[in-house]
Amino acid sequence: MASPKLDPVVLSDEERQVLEGWARRRKTAQALALRSRIVLACAAGRSVTEVAADLATSRSTAGKWRSRFLEERLRGLNDEPRPGRPRTITDEQVEKVIAATLEQQPPGGDTHWSTRSMARSSGTNQTAVSRIWRAFGLKPHAVETWKLSTDPQFIDKVRDVVGLYMAPPENALVLCVDEKSQIQALDRTAPILPMLPATPARMTHDYVRNGTTSLFAAFDLASGSVIAQPYRRHRHQEFLRFLKLIDAAVPKGLDLHLVLDNYATHKTPVIKDWLLKHPRFHLHFTPTSSSWLNLVERWFAELTNRKLRRSAHRSVTELENDIRKWINEWNKDPKPFVWTKSADEILKTLAEYCQRINDSGH
């Protein structure tokens, strides 16, 4: 029951209808929706403490909007005016732009809204649309790729790999292994111009292809050092040669736990036979479509950003020698990548994301 010290919240039929409409908003005006739910709950006789707990907000927030409603009714649920130049765009116009951006398809068969098309549709100007989008973090022109794994053993594999990262076995080495294929030896058609004050380095947009190589790499979880070898192809024969290289490079007294993806070359009968004869090797496979779980991918990003992206090579041999030199420098002062998220945290995040996209109606 509501506290006897507080005036009761009594709603007219019109106020209740408006509040219920605001509270049902699923995608936009969420602040207004929460305030409406607070008032509706208080009108149902709930105390401020109960309302705050039910709506997962603070007691001060629930009390603030209860009081504001009693003082100014529906108008009190809007944000208070801020100092400065008076606004030329109303809350209704802002809400219209946001709702259209999130919930409506643009006219003319366009795939996304532009400031121009939104300005025409909402009756505002492009500058206003741009400001509204910036204020609410909306970027209709931007898109990111994503993919959820359909591996039936997804949970078990996540727990297995993350368990290795968080609590490595004693007397063992955890190596994250993968191949970076199709590394191109590219040579620019003109020399790269050096950086100058107020002018970045410049390179031609076109280039000459001089062949490709593949880099097999094993990233040591503990030290950050890398065992790597380029090969011109990436078949199971090359993978077997790389396993033998790892076997020769690591002291015999250590077990080897290798984190790998599900590429077919890692599972051929020849590889399986070799592993049976070398029982210190233990393979841990990441789920399908989950390369983010293999820390060697993070190291490949370093290699790409710091060496490959802006290099020029006239031959594959020159490219491979350059990569070897860079790896040797890396191994002089290696940097391990520390995994911090537990398997439970990862699975919870994915579950919440799946729930969110399921609720979106897409």
Summary of the structure (lengths in Angstrom):
residues: 362
radius of gyration: 29.5
end to end distance: 40.2
largest distance: 84.5
contacts: 930
relative contact order: 0.09
helix: 48%
strand: 14%
